[in-house]
C-alpha cells in the first residue's frame, strides 16, 4: 500500500492507524501525568508517549510520524489548558528535537529501537533546555543537563524496550505488512 495516493492524501486505513497512534500517545501521556512524583528533580518523566513515537518510526514514513508528534503536542496542550504557554513551547521543542534525532538515528542499522529511544530521551532533554534557555535568556540552565542525561538513560531504556516488544508483537500479527514505511 503506498503511503500517499496520487492526490497527496493518506489512504483511509493508514490515516485511522495514525489517529489511533495519536490517541495512544495522548493516553500514555495522561497516564504518566497521573503517576505521583517519583523522581528527585523536576523535569524528569518516564516518557511513555515516546513509546508510540518509536513504534511509529518503524511503521510509518517520517513525515507521517512528524504529523503524529505535532498533533499529540497540540492536542495535549489544548486539553491540559497550556496551549501556547511557556510549558507548551518547552514540551513541543523537546518533542520536535527528539523526533528529529530519532528519525536520524533510525537511518543507521546499528541503532535498534532501544538505541533510537535512548537518542530520543537525551535529545528531548536537550531540546527542552534549549527552549528554557531561550525563554529565560540564560545559558545557566545547561548546568542541569548532566543530571537530566543521567536520568535519560534508564527512561530511554524503559521506553525503548517497551517499543521493541510492541513492534515485535505488531510484526507477529502481520499488521505492519499493511503499512509501508
N, C-alpha and C positions, 0 to 999 in steps of 0.2 A: 504494500500500500504506500503510495507516495506521501510525502509529508504535507505538501501543499498541492491543491489541484491546479488546473490550468488557469483558474481565475484568481490565484493567490490566496485561496481560502483553505483553512484547515478542514479536512474531512470530519464529518459529524462524530464518528467513533473516537477519533483521536481528540477532538475537542471535549467530548464527555470525559475521557480519561484525564485530560489536563485539568478540567474543572474538579474532578474528584481529587486529584493531587493537591490542588489549591485548598480544597476543603479539609483534606487530611492534614496538611501542614498547618492550617489555621487551628485545627483541633488539637494537634500536638503542642502548638504554641500556647493555647488556652490551658491545657493540662499542666504544662510546665509552670505557668503563672499561678496555678493553684497549689503547687508544691511549696511547703513552708521554706523559708530562707535557710539553706543548708550550708552555705559557703561563708568563709570568714571575711570576704571582701566584696564590696559592691561591684556589679558588672559581670559577675561570674554566673553563668547559666549552663544548663545541660545542653542546650542547642538542639532540642528534639525535632523542631521543624526542619533542621538541616538534614535529617534522615531522608525526608521526602526529596529534597533538592538533590542529594547524592543519587538516589534511586532514579530520578528523572534524567540526570545527566547520562545514565546508561540506557535509557529507554527512548529518549526524545532528542530532537535536534537542539542545539544550543539556543537558538532564537526562541524556541518554544519554552525552554526552561527559564530563560530570562523573563518572558512574559509571565510565567507562573510565579516567579520570585517577586516581581514587581507587583503583581496582583495581590499576593499574600501580604506584602508590606503595607500596601494602600488599604486593603480591607481590614487588616488588624488595626491599623491606625484609626480608621473610621469607627470601628466597633469599640475600641478601647477609649475613644474620645481624645486621642492625642495627635490627630492628623495635622500635619504642618507645624507641630511644636518642635522644640529642640530635640526631645526624645524621639520623635518620628524621624528626623533627619539623621540622628545618631544611629538609630536602628537600621534605617534604609541604607546608609553609607556602609555599615558593616555587612549587610546582606549583599549589596552590589559588589563590593570588593571581594567578598567571599566567593560569590558566584563566578566572577571573572577569574579568580585564582584557581578554583576547582575546575572550571572549563578548560583552562590552560593545562592543568595537571592531567586531565583525562586524555590529553593528546599523547602522553608518554606511557607506553605499555608497561613500564616498570612500576607505575603507580596503580595499586589496587584501589578498590573503593575505600578501604581503610586509610590508605595514604592520601587519597583525594580529600577525605573527610578531615584528616589532620591539617592539610594545607588550608582547607576552608575555615577551620576553627581558628588557626593563627591569623589568617587574613581578616577574619571578621573582627577580631580584637584590634588589629592594626587600622582597619577602616573606621571603626568607631572612635579610636583615639585621634585619628586624623581629623574627623569632624569635630570632636570636642576641642581639639587644639584650635581649629578654625573659629569655632563659636566663641571660645574664651580668649582668643588672641594670644595664646601662650603655648610654648612647646614643653612646658614643665610637666604636662600630663603624660609625656612619654616615659617618665621615670617609673610609671606604673606598668609599663609594657612587660618587663621581665616576669612580674607576678602573674599577669594575665596569660602570658605564653606558657608559664609553668602549669597553669590550670587548663590551658587549651589542649594539652596532650591527653590527659585522661578523658576530657569531654569529647575530643575528636575521636578517640578510640571507641568510646561508647557509641557515638552516632555512626561511626564507620562500620563497626561490627554489626550493628543493627541493620544498617543499609545493606551490607553484604548478605546477611541472612534473608532479607526481604527480596533482594534481587535473585538470589538462588531459588527461593520459593516461587517467584513470578516466572522464572525460566522453566521450572518444573511443571507449571500449569500450562505453559505454551502461550501465555498472554503476550509475552514480549515478541513472539513471532509475528503478531499482527501490527506491531509498531516498528517502524523503520527508523533507526537512529540517524 
